Amino acid sequence: MADGEAPGQAWGNEVSGSVHSLVQGRSFDNATIQFFGSAPRPALGTPSLLPPSPGPYTDRHAVHQRLDQLSDRGIGMVQLGGVAGVGKSATAVRYLRDHSGRYRGGVYYADLGGGRDGLGVSVAEALDGWLVATGVLPAEVPPGLAARSALFRRITADAPVAVLIDDPASAAQVAALCPTAEGSLTMVTAHHELPGIRIAHGAEFVRLPMLERVHALELLAELVGGDRMRAELDAFEQLAAFSEGHPLMLRVIAAELNRGRWDSAGELVQQLADTRSRLQTSERIMASGGDYSVNAALELSVGGLSGQARTLLWALASHPGAEFGPDLVAFLQSDSGALAPARRWRLHNLVQDYVRREAASDPAAFTATEKAIIGWYLRRTAVADRARSPRWHIGPDFEDEPRFADAEAAARWLEAEHVNLRNAVVAASDLGEPDIVWQLCEVLWGLYFWSNDFADWIDTHRLGIESAARIGHRAAEARIRLQLGFAYFNQEDLEQAAAEFALAVPLAEASGMGKLLAAAVESAGLADLRLGRPERALAAFDRVLTLVEADPEAGVAAVGNVQRHRARALGALGRHAEAVEVVNEHAIPAYEADGSSGYNLARTLVDLGDLLIAAGRADEAVERLHHAIAEFGRLRNPLQGAVALTALASAYEALGDVESAGSALDRAAEVYEALGSLKAAEVRARAEALRNRG
C-alpha cells in the first residue's frame, strides 16, 4: 500500500483504476496530449432530477400562489415546513415541475434524511450525483465536499437553477448545496424551521397546513374513485374527519379500501375507531409520542398484508437503513413481487418507525434478524472488496459467497449500499459484536479508498480499532490502524497518519505476520518521506525490502513497489544517480515481470522522470514521461495524468523549451479544473510565471 497507489498486497500490489480520461497520439514528438478535462463535454439535456410525483395531488393552490409571490420578489430560498406526511416534498416537486421552464440550468434534488441513520444521502453524495448529471464523469468528481460544491456552482453559474433539499439536519448542509446563479431558487423541506436559515440565506418560511375537509374528500375521491365515494358519502366524511386532513393518512385509508378487505367504507370506519381507541390507552404508543390515528391506520394496513409480505416487512425492521435492494430481499428468502416494481425500495420514515416499534416487542427475534442482515452485509462486502482489488484479508474471504460479475458491478453495489454499510458497522458495535465490526472495516477498504468519504471512513475505523483492541486481536488492530492512517494520509493530515502508522508497527510485529509488518513499516516510511524525513524513510524501505524478499507469497510487484519507494527516498537525499539505477535495475523490471502492474509502472516512470531532471538528464526524462502519460490515458486516470504533465513541464523547462512547458501546464490545469482541484490555480500561476520569464 503506497502513496496514492492502487490497493493490492498490503505493501502496494497494483490494481487498475476506473477513471475517465483519454490520451491520443502514436508519436509524442509533436503530439497533442488531451485529457478529458480539456475536451468538450458530451452534450447532455438540462438535468431534471426531481423524484416521481406521488400521485393525486390537491389543495395546495394557496401555497403555490405564495411561492409565486416570493419568486416575484426575488427570494432565493424558501423552506416548506409541516408535520411528517403532510406533503412538503410532494408540494415542492409539483411546484418545481410546473415551473421548470424558469430554470434553464436544471432542477436538482437531494434527500438528506434529517440526519437520521439509514435515511437519505450525505451532502457530498448529493453533489456527486448532481455533477454527474451535468456531464462530469464519475471518476472526475472531486473527493472533497468544498471542491464538489465549488465545481457545481461554477458549472451552473450561467443560468438559473432550482434545488430541492429534503429534510436537511442543519443550515450548514443547505449552504453547501446552494447555487449562485442569478434567478436560482433553493427549496428546503423540514418539519421545523432550521435555526439560522433566515439570517444566513434570507429564507422565507412557508408552513403547509393539513387539508381542509373538502380537499380531504377530493383526495379520497381521486384515490378510490368518485362513484364509490358518492355511494357511501357519510362513511367517507367520517374517514376524512378521522384523518384530520393528513395526506399520508388519507393514502393509507385509500389503500385499505382498494385492497378489498372491507365490505364497506363504514366497516373500515368502525375498525379504525376501535383500533385508535385501543392505541390511546397503550403505554407503549403513548411513550413513543406516536400519532394515534396514523398508528391505527398503519396497524390495520400492515395487518392486511399477505403472510409473506408481513414477514418481509418485519424482517426489514431490523435492517440498518431505510433503503434496500432485491438482493437483500432474496437473502431474507422473500419474493420482491410483494413490493412495487423498482430497482431499490425505501420505507417511509413513519412506516419504518411504526414497524420497528412493533417488531421490538419480540427483542430476541429482532436482534437475531439484525445480526443475520449485518452478517450478510459483511459477506457481500468482502466479496466486493476482493472484486475491486486482490488484496489479502485477515478476516474470512467467504469463498462460498456468490461473486460479482466484475469490478464495476462490485463498485456499484458498494456505492448503493454505502449508508447501510456505515450503519451496519455502528449497529454491530452497539450489539457487542467486535469481530464483525473490525472485519467489516477491513473489507470496506474497497469502498473508502476509491470514494474518499473521509468522515465515514474515519468514524467506522475508530470503532474497528476499538473492537479489535477490546478482544486483543493485534493483527486486526494493526490492519485497521493502517487503513485509518491512509484516510488521514489522503486528507494531507500527515502527522496524524504517521501516528497511526507508528502504532500499527509494534502490533504487526507482535502478530507474527510478515506481510502485515511489511505493510506497517512501508506505510510509516511513506509518511516519513512526505514529512521531509528521507533518512528514516530509506531505512524503513530497506527493512521492507528484506521482509518482502523473505516472503514467498509477496510477488514481484511488491518488490517493485518497495524499490520505487527506495528510489524516491534516495532522490530526496540527493543521491540521484543511485536512485535512477534502483528504478531502472530493480523497480521497472519487477513490474514488467509481474505483467499486471501498469498503474504502478506508470507512477514509477513519473518518479524516474523527476529523478532524471534532478540529475541534469531532462532529455531522457521526456520520453519516460510521455510513456507514463500514455499509460494513464489507457488506464483512464486523469489525476495521475495531470501529475505526469506537470513533471513533463519541468523537463521541458529544464531544456529551455518554454512553449512546450507552458502547453503541458495548461493541459494539466484543465484536468485539475475538471476535477475541482485547488491545485489548478497553482498550475495556472506557474504557467503564467513561466511565460513571463520567457
N, C-alpha and C positions, 0 to 999 in steps of 0.2 A: 504494500500500500504506500503510495508516494504522493508527493506534492502535485495534486491535480491529476494523478494517474487514474486510469480506469481501474476499478477494483477487481483483483483476481486473487492470486495467492496473497496471503496476509502481507507479504512484503512487496507486493506490486505486480502480480501477474496481470496481463493486459486483457481488456475487453473493449471491443469497438463500440464507439458511441453511436447514437442515432440522431445526429444534429444536422440541420439542413444548411448546406452551402454548396457552392459549385466552383471548381477551378477548371478552366479550359485552356488548351494550348499544348501542342506537342513539343515545340521548341520554345525555350524560355528566353532566348536571346532578345527577341523583340515581341514577346507575347504580351497580351493584355490579360492580367490576372484579375478576375472579377468574382468576388464573393456575392452571395445573395443580397447582403445588406446594401450593396451599391447598385443592384439591379432593380428595375421597376417591379413592384409587387403585382401579383396576379390580380386581374380585375375581379372584384367581388361586389355583390349587391350591397345596398345600405343595410347594416346589421339591424335586425329586429329580433331581440332575444326575449321578448315577453313570454311568459308561460301561457298555456292554453286557457281560454275563458272557462269558468266553472259551470257554464250552462245558463239557464234562465236568470235574468237579472232585472231588478225592478226598483223603482222609487229611490233613485239617487240623483234625480234631476236637480234638486236644490244644491247638492254637493257639487255637481258638475258646474252649475252656474257660479258657485263661489270660487271654484278653481279657475274658471274663465276670468272672473274679475281680478283675481290675484295675478294671473298671467298678463292681463292687460296693464296692470300696474308695474310690471317688470319684476315681480317677486321670483327669485331664482330657486327657492326651496320651500316646499310645503310638507308638513308632517300630518298624516292622517292618523287619528287616534280612535280608540274604542276598544270594547271588550273582545276577547278571543272569539272568532267565528262570526263577528258582526259584518264582515265583508270588506275589510280595509283593502286587502290585496285585490279582490275582485273589482272594487270600485276604481282603484288606481290603474289596473290593467285595462279596464273598459275605457277609461278616460284617455289614456295614452294611445290606445289603439285607434280611438275615434279621432285623435288629433295628431297622428303620427306624421302627417304632411308638414307640420311645423318644424319637425326635427330632421333636417336633411342629413345630419351626421349620424343618425341611427338612434335606436332605442335599446337601452341596456338594462339588464335585470340581475339582481343578486338577492338571494335569501340567506341571511346571516344567522338565522335561528335563535336570535336573542341571547346568545352566549350559553345556551343550554347544551350539554353534552349530547352529541349524536345528531344535532339538528343544524342544518344549514352548512354553508361553506365559510371559509375564512376570507378576509378581505383580499389576501394575496391570491387565493384561488379564484375569486371572482374576477380580479383583474387579469389573471391568466386567461380565463375564458373570453373576456372582452377583447383582449389584444389579439387572440387567435381569430376572433370574429372579424377584426378589422383587416386581417391579412398577414399578421405576424405569424411566422411559422412557430410551432410549439417549442422547438429547441432554441429559438431566438428570444423567447420571453425571458427578461432579466430575472435573476433569482431573488433580488431584494424587493421588499414592499415599496420603498421610496422610489426605486428605479422604475418599477412597474407603473406606479401612479404617475410619475413624470412622463413616461412614454405614452400612456393613454391620453394624457392631456395634450401632449404635443401632436399626436395623430388626429385628435378630434378638435383641434384648435380652430379650424377654418369654417366650421358650420355648426349650428346649434344642435345639441343632442339632448335626449331625455334619459334620465337614470331613475330606475325604481329600486329602492333598497328596502327589502322586507325585514323587519324585526332586528335592527342593529342593537347591540348591547350598550353602545356609547356614542356620543357625538364625535369622538376621535375616529371611530370606524367610518362614519359618514364622511368625514373630511378627506380621507384617503381616496374616496370614490367620486368626489365631486368634479364635474367637468368645469372648464373655464371659458369655453366659447360663449360669446355674447348670444343671448336669447335662449340659453340652455335652461332646462328645468330638472331639478332633483326632487323626487317624491320619496318620502320616508314613511313607512308604516310601523307603528308601535302601539302597545296598549296605553302607554302614558307618554307625556311629553318628555323628551330626552333633556336632561339637565344641560344647560349651556348652549343648546342648539339655536335659540333665538339670537343670543349675543354673538356667537361665533359665525353664524351664517345668515342672519336676518330672516330666519324661517318663520312662516306663519303656521299656526296650529289649527287644524280643522277636525272636529270630533264627529264621528259617524254615529247617529242615534240608532236605536232599534227601529224596525219597520213599524209604521202605523198599521192598525188592524186591516184597513182596506188593502194595503200593499202586501201584507202578510197573506191575505186571501188570494191576491193576484199571483203571488209566487207559488202558492199551493196549486192554483189552477194550472199554471204553466207546467208544474211538475207531475201532476196526476191526471190532468185533463179537466176541461171546464164542465163537460156533461156530468162527469162523476161528482164533481163538487156541487153542482146545482141540485143533484138528486138528493144530497144529504147536507144541505146548506147549514142547518143548525149544528150538526156534528162538526163540520169544518170550521164553523165560527168558534166552537169550543176548542178545537185543535189550535187555531190561530191564537186564541187567548192563552192556551196552555204554553205555547212557545214564547209568549211575551215579546213577539216580534223578532226573535233571534233567528237570523237566516240559516245558520248551521242546524239549529234545532228543527226548523221547518223542513230542511232537506232530509234529516233523519226520519222525520214523521212520514214524508212522502215516500221514502224508500221502503218503509214498513208497509205502507198501503199498497205499493206497487208489487210487493213480494207475494201477495195473495194469501197471507196467513190469516187475514181477518175477514169475517163475513160482511162487516160493515165498518164505516168510519166511527160509528157510535161505539162499537165494541172496543176499538182501539182507544177511544176517549176514556172509557171506564178503566181499561187496563193501565193506561198511563197515570190516571189519577190514583189508582190503588198503589202502583209502584212508587210514585212520588211520596205518597203518604208514609209508606214504609221507610223510604230513604231518609225522610226528615227526622225520623226517630233513631236513625242508625248513628251511633257514636263514631263509627269508622268513617262515614261520609262527612259527618259534621266536623270531625277533626281535620279532615283534608281540605276543608274550605270549599268543597265542591258545590256546583250549582245543581240543586235537586232536580229541576226539570230536565236539564241536559243529561244528567246521570240516569234519570229514569228512562229517557228515550234511548240512551246508549245501551242500558241493560236489556231493554226489550228488544232492540235491534240485534245485539250480539246473541241473545238467546234464540233468535230465529235463524241463525246461520246453520248450515249443514254441519254434521259432526266433524267432517274433515276440515272445513273452513274454520270452525271454532277452535279445533285443536291447533291449527296453524297460527291463529291469532294469539292464542295463549302462549305458544312457544315463542312468538315474536316479542312478547312482553319481556323476555329475558335477553333480547338482543341488545348489544351495547350502543346501538344507534337507532335512528328513525328510518333510515333508507336501507334498502336491501335489494338483492338481485335474485334471479332464478336459481343460481347455484346454491344459495343458502336454502331456498325453498326445497330444492331436491335433497339437500342434506337432511332437512327436517322430515324427509320422507312424506312430503305433501305434494299436491298437484297444483301447479301455478294456474290451472284453469279456474280455481276458486277466486282468482284475482282478475281485475280488469287487465286487458292486454297492455303490456308496457315492457320496456327493457329493464326498468328498475321501478320499485314501488317505495312509497313513503307513508307512514302513518301520520295522520293529523295529530297535532300535539294534544288536543282534547281526548282523542281516541286513545292515544298512547298512554296518557296519564290514567285514564279510566281502566284500561286493560292491565297496566302494571299494578294498579291498586288492587284490582280484583285478584290477579294471579298471585300477589304477595300473600293472599290468605292461606296458600299452601307453600310456605317458605322452602321446604325441602325440595319439592318438585321444581320450584322457581330456580333455586340455586343449582340443581343438577342440570337443568336445561341451559342455564347461563354458562356453566363450566363446559358443557358439551359444545356450545357455539364458540366459545373462546378457543377451545382446543381445535375446532375446525379452522378457525382463522389462523392459528399457529401453523397447521399443516399446509394450508394453501399458500401462506406467505413464505414458508420455507421453500416450497416448490417454485414460487415466483422468483425468489431471490436467486436460486440456482439457475433459473432460465435466463436471468439477466447477466449473471457472471458465474464463472466456475469456481469461485472462492469456496474454501472448505468451511465447515461449520463445527463448532464444538458440540452444539446440540444435535438432535437427530435430524436426518435428511428426509425421513418418511418416504422411502423408496417405493412403497406400495401406493402412494397417493397419485392420482391421475395427473399427467403433465399438461402444461400449457402448450398450445400449438407452436409458439415461438416466443422470442424475447419481447416482441411488440405486444403480443396478447398478454403476457405477464405484466408488462408495464401498464397497459390499460386497466387491468384488474387492480393493480396496486393503487393507481390514481383514483379509480372509482371508489375504492374501499378505504381511502386514507383516514377519513374521520373515524370510521368504525375500528380501524386498526389502532389508532391512538387511544380510543375509548376502551378497547379490549385490554391494552396494557394497564390502564388505570383500574379497570374492573378486576383484572387478575390480581393486582396489588391489594385492592380492597378485600378480595376474597381470601387473602392469605395464601396465594399460590406463587411463591418466589421462583420456582423453576420455570413456570410458564412465563413469568414476567421477563426474566433475562433471556430466555430462548426467543421470545417474540422480538425483543430489542435486537438481538443478534441478526435475525433474518430481515428486519426492517431496513437493513443497510441498502438493499436493492431499491427501496423507495427513497430514503432520505439522501443518499449520496447523489442521486440524479436530480431530485426535486429541490434540494437545499431548503427544505421547510424547517428552518433552524429552531423555531420555537417548539414545535412538536418533537423534533429530533432531540433537543436538549432535555425537555421535560420527561419524555419517556425513558431516556437513557439514565437519567438520575435515579428513576425508580428501578431500572435494571441493575445499576451498580449497588443500590441499597439492598435489593433482593439477593443478589449473588453474595454480597458480603455477609448477609444475615445467615446464610446456610454454609458459609465457609468455602464457597466454590471459587478458588483463586483463579483458575483459568478463565472462568466465565467473567469474573470481575475485571480481569485484565483485558479481555476482548471488548467488553462494553466500554471500559475506560478509553481504549484506543479509538473506538468509533465515536465516542463523545468528544475526544480530543480533536478529531477531524471536523466535527461541527464547528468548534472554535477556530480551528485552523482555516477553514474555508471562509469564516467571517473576518479573518485577519486579526483575531484575538490571539496572537501568537504566544503570549505569556501564559494565558490560561490553557492553551493547547499543550504547551511544553510541560505544564504542571500535571496534566492528566497523563501524558506520555511517561513522565518520570515516575508516577505512582504505579503505572502498569508494569514497568520493568521488573521490580522485585517480585511482583505477583506472578509474572510469567516465568521467572526463574524458579520460583517455588513450585510451579505447576509441573515442571519437568518436560514441558512440550517445547521442543526445539524451534518449530516453525512459529509458535506464538512468541517466543523470546526474540526471534529474528524480527518479527513484525514490530514488537515494542521498541527494540533498540533502533531499528531503522526509523521509526516514527520520531523518536527523540532526536535522532541525527538530523532529520528534516527540519524540525523546529530550531535546532541549533544553527543550521545553515541559514535559515530565514532571519534569525535573530543576530546574525553577524558574528557567529562563533564557529568559524570554519575548522579550527583545530579540533574542537570537540566533535564536530560533525564527522570529520575524516576518521577519527578514532572509532566512532560508533559504526561507520560504514565498513571499516576494516573488520570489526568484530562480526558484523552481519555476514560479510563475505565468508568468514570462517564457518559460521553456523550453516549457511546455505550450502556451501561445498560439502559439508559433512552430512547433509540430509539427502538421502536417496530419492525422496519424494518431491524435492524442491523444483526441479525442472530448470531448463536453461534460461527461460525468460526471467526467472528470479535472479539468476546470476547477472543477466543483462541489466536488470533494474539497479542492483546494488553497485555494479561497476559504473553505471551512468551517474549515480549519486556521488561516488568517489571522485569521478572526474569533475563534477561541479564543485566539490569541496576543494580539490586541488587548484582549480581555476581561481576560486575565491582567495586562495593563499598565494596567488601569483605564479604558480608552477604550471604555466600554460602548456609548455611542450610536453610535460609529463601527462597532463590532463588529456591532451589530444591523443597521445599514444594509448591511454586507457580506453578511450572511446573507440578508436579505430581497431585496436587489437583485441578488445575484450567485449565491450558492450554491443557494438553493431554485429559482430559475428554471432553472439549469443541470440540476439533477436532474429537474425536471419536463419539460424538453425532451428529456432522454435517454429517459424513459419506462420504464426498467427498473432504476431505482436506488432502489427502495422502502426497502431497508435503510439506505442512506446518507442518504436523505431523512429517515427517522425519527430517525437519530442526529443529524442537523442540527437537527431540531425540539427535541430534548433540549438540545443546546448553546444554541439560541436561548432556550429556557426559562430556563436558568441565567443567560444574559446579561440577560434582561428582569428577572429577580428582582434581580440585582445593580444594575440601573439604576433600581430602585424601581417597576417596572411589572409586579408579580406577577400582577395581574388578567389581563393579556394572556398571561402565561406559562401559565396554567391550561389555556386552550383548546389551545394548541400541544402541551402535554404529553399531554393526553387523546388527541389525534390520533396522537402518537408511540406511546402505549400500544396503541392500536387497531392500528396498523401492525405492531408487534412481535408482537401476537397473531396477525395474519394470516400473518406470516412464521414463526410458531411458534418464537419466540426468547425464552424466559423470562428469560434472564440480562439482556438489554438491557431487557426489560420491567421488571425489578426496578430497574435504574438509573433508568429513567423515573419509576417510582413514588416513589423517594426524592427525585427532583427535584420531583415534584408535591407531596410533603410539604413541601418547603421553600417552595413557592409558597403553599400553604395557611397555613403557619406565618407567613409574612410578612404575610398578610392577616388574621391573628388567628383563623383557624378551626382551633382545636386539635383538635377532634373529627375533622375530615376529614384533617388532617395525620397524626394518630395512626393512623387507619384505613389510609391509604396506606402508612405504615411497616410496619404489621402484615402487609399483603399482600406487601410487598417481603421482609420477613423470612421469610415462609412459603416464598417462592420460593428464597431463599438457602439455607434449611434443606433443601429438597428437593434442591438441587444440592450439598449438603455443603460450602457455602462458609463460611469462617470469618467472613465479613462479616455473617452472620446475627446473631451476638451483638452486634456494633456497632450494627446497626439496631434490634434489640430494646432495647438500652440507651438509644438515642436516643428511641425511642417512650416508654419509661418516664419519662425525664427530662422530656420534653415534657409529659406528663400531670401530673407532679408540679408543674411550674411553673404549669400551668393551674389 
